[in-house]
Amino acid sequence: MNIKSNIKMEYKDQEYAEIVYKSLEVDNEGFVQSELDEDVINFKIESDKLGSFLATADDLIASEILAEEIIKKTSQNDSLK
């Protein structure tokens, strides 16, 4: 069985999307194909095993959430200066 998925994440602007893209690219190498298109990141996941597919999708989403939280906290700290 071959399982495929495309996940599209849209951000408020191109700079925000690029920061997330670069943050996730290192961890995704070999597992998730990603493509940056202005303020959108398109992720492609493919696996022969459902368990591997779900683990990869879960890791991607968890990593993306963490990247957003770091960006938000960093932005808040910058505005306090």
Backbone bond lengths (Angstrom), bond angles and torsions (degrees), N, CA, C in turn:
res aa  C-N    CA-C-N  psi(-1)  N-CA   C-N-CA  omega(-1)  CA-C   N-CA-C  phi
1 M - - - 1.442 - - 1.532 108.42 -
2 N 1.327 116.73 139.63 1.461 121.30 177.19 1.528 108.19 -119.75
3 I 1.314 116.55 119.89 1.466 122.33 -177.28 1.512 108.15 -107.21
4 K 1.346 115.72 130.67 1.466 121.05 -179.04 1.524 109.52 -130.46
5 S 1.314 114.50 149.13 1.458 120.10 176.80 1.520 110.17 -149.85
6 N 1.302 115.86 144.92 1.466 122.86 171.60 1.525 107.00 -117.37
7 I 1.302 116.11 126.99 1.461 121.76 178.03 1.515 107.43 -119.58
8 K 1.314 116.17 127.16 1.458 122.19 -178.77 1.529 108.06 -113.07
9 M 1.347 115.83 125.56 1.465 120.69 177.14 1.519 108.47 -120.39
10 E 1.323 115.25 125.72 1.459 121.22 -177.97 1.530 109.44 -109.92
11 Y 1.337 115.79 137.90 1.463 121.90 -175.64 1.518 111.35 -118.12
12 K 1.328 115.58 170.33 1.470 120.39 -175.59 1.519 113.59 -67.02
13 D 1.337 117.07 -27.25 1.468 119.91 176.28 1.526 109.95 -159.53
14 Q 1.309 115.81 173.21 1.458 121.86 -175.93 1.529 111.87 -66.10
15 E 1.316 117.34 -38.49 1.465 120.86 -179.06 1.533 111.18 -62.67
16 Y 1.319 116.68 -44.27 1.472 122.12 178.60 1.529 109.87 -61.25
17 A 1.340 116.43 -46.15 1.465 121.47 179.76 1.530 111.04 -61.49
18 E 1.314 116.39 -40.18 1.462 120.43 -179.08 1.529 111.85 -66.30
19 I 1.319 116.88 -38.15 1.467 120.66 178.07 1.528 109.98 -63.76
20 V 1.327 116.76 -46.37 1.467 120.29 178.75 1.524 110.17 -63.80
21 Y 1.322 116.84 -44.84 1.468 121.93 -179.83 1.532 111.11 -55.98
22 K 1.319 116.44 -50.12 1.462 120.52 -179.24 1.526 111.75 -66.05
23 S 1.321 116.72 -34.26 1.465 120.78 179.25 1.526 111.83 -66.54
24 L 1.321 116.50 -37.64 1.458 121.12 -175.47 1.526 113.44 -89.02
25 E 1.305 117.57 -21.84 1.464 121.84 -173.35 1.526 112.55 -57.60
26 V 1.302 118.03 -40.76 1.471 122.10 -178.04 1.530 110.33 -63.30
27 D 1.315 116.98 -45.44 1.463 121.95 -177.49 1.529 111.82 -72.63
28 N 1.338 117.37 -28.88 1.462 121.46 -175.30 1.524 113.73 -83.00
29 E 1.307 117.66 -16.76 1.458 121.47 -173.90 1.526 111.48 -53.93
30 G 1.325 115.16 124.19 1.455 121.20 179.52 1.520 114.43 89.46
31 F 1.330 117.54 -12.40 1.459 121.39 -177.86 1.530 112.88 -118.77
32 V 1.324 115.74 -39.12 1.460 121.33 -175.73 1.527 108.34 -132.50
33 Q 1.316 116.02 131.21 1.462 119.87 172.73 1.519 107.10 -89.69
34 S 1.320 116.49 133.60 1.459 119.31 -180.00 1.519 109.93 -132.28
35 E 1.315 113.82 150.63 1.456 121.02 -178.46 1.528 108.62 -141.56
36 L 1.316 115.70 128.56 1.464 121.60 179.17 1.519 109.14 -95.62
37 D 1.314 116.53 127.55 1.462 122.61 178.67 1.526 108.49 -134.13
38 E 1.322 115.67 91.54 1.470 123.72 -176.10 1.522 110.26 57.99
39 D 1.346 119.13 -110.14 1.460 121.07 -176.96 1.536 112.50 -100.72
40 V 1.339 116.69 19.41 1.464 121.95 -177.96 1.534 109.75 -127.06
41 I 1.323 115.26 137.77 1.466 120.30 171.37 1.523 107.05 -113.90
42 N 1.317 115.95 127.67 1.461 122.24 176.22 1.519 107.91 -105.37
43 F 1.325 115.96 124.38 1.450 122.59 179.12 1.526 108.97 -111.13
44 K 1.326 116.39 137.43 1.461 121.76 176.03 1.518 108.29 -122.06
45 I 1.330 115.14 124.94 1.459 121.58 178.50 1.525 107.25 -117.70
46 E 1.327 115.60 136.65 1.456 120.87 178.30 1.518 108.76 -143.08
47 S 1.338 116.58 135.67 1.459 120.55 -179.77 1.530 109.97 -155.03
48 D 1.318 114.76 155.14 1.461 120.77 176.16 1.529 112.01 -89.16
49 K 1.338 116.36 -14.24 1.464 120.63 -176.93 1.529 109.97 -122.87
50 L 1.322 116.10 133.45 1.456 121.05 -178.89 1.523 111.84 -59.75
51 G 1.323 117.74 -42.76 1.469 120.86 -179.69 1.518 112.17 -60.31
52 S 1.318 117.06 -44.02 1.469 121.52 178.25 1.519 110.97 -64.99
53 F 1.324 115.90 -41.44 1.462 121.02 179.22 1.529 110.51 -60.74
54 L 1.326 116.26 -49.10 1.473 120.27 -178.59 1.529 111.63 -65.00
55 A 1.320 117.35 -38.83 1.470 120.74 178.46 1.527 110.50 -64.27
56 T 1.332 116.76 -41.43 1.463 120.92 179.27 1.523 110.90 -65.22
57 A 1.332 116.58 -45.16 1.468 120.59 178.93 1.524 110.58 -62.50
58 D 1.319 116.96 -42.56 1.463 121.57 178.93 1.525 111.22 -62.86
59 D 1.329 117.01 -44.81 1.469 121.13 178.00 1.523 111.33 -61.90
60 L 1.323 116.67 -41.88 1.467 120.84 179.30 1.523 110.66 -60.58
61 I 1.314 116.69 -48.98 1.463 120.47 -177.62 1.529 111.05 -65.90
62 A 1.320 117.15 -42.88 1.469 120.15 178.89 1.530 111.15 -63.07
63 S 1.323 117.09 -41.27 1.470 121.33 178.99 1.526 111.12 -66.28
64 E 1.313 117.03 -37.89 1.467 120.96 179.45 1.522 110.12 -66.40
65 I 1.311 116.86 -43.27 1.468 120.91 178.22 1.530 110.22 -61.00
66 L 1.315 117.11 -43.79 1.463 121.41 178.60 1.529 111.16 -62.56
67 A 1.326 117.02 -43.21 1.471 120.44 178.52 1.525 110.53 -60.41
68 E 1.333 117.23 -43.15 1.472 120.12 178.46 1.520 111.76 -63.39
69 E 1.320 117.20 -41.75 1.469 120.33 179.46 1.529 110.74 -62.76
70 I 1.314 117.34 -40.82 1.470 120.94 178.42 1.527 110.45 -64.55
71 I 1.314 117.50 -44.04 1.468 121.24 179.08 1.524 110.06 -60.98
72 K 1.334 116.94 -45.33 1.467 120.39 -179.18 1.529 111.25 -62.62
73 K 1.332 116.81 -45.41 1.472 119.72 -179.68 1.531 111.36 -65.95
74 T 1.323 116.64 -39.12 1.458 120.70 178.05 1.509 110.50 -64.62
75 S 1.328 117.34 -41.56 1.452 122.37 179.08 1.517 110.79 -64.09
76 Q 1.331 117.41 -40.32 1.462 121.37 178.39 1.516 110.26 -64.81
77 N 1.312 117.61 -41.84 1.467 121.37 -179.91 1.529 110.94 -65.89
78 D 1.338 117.21 -37.58 1.468 121.17 178.62 1.527 110.96 -65.42
79 S 1.323 117.10 -35.78 1.456 119.83 -178.10 1.520 111.69 -74.84
80 L 1.329 118.16 -17.03 1.458 121.52 178.31 1.517 112.78 -80.52
81 K 1.323 117.20 -16.58 1.459 121.04 -176.78 1.514 111.64 -77.15
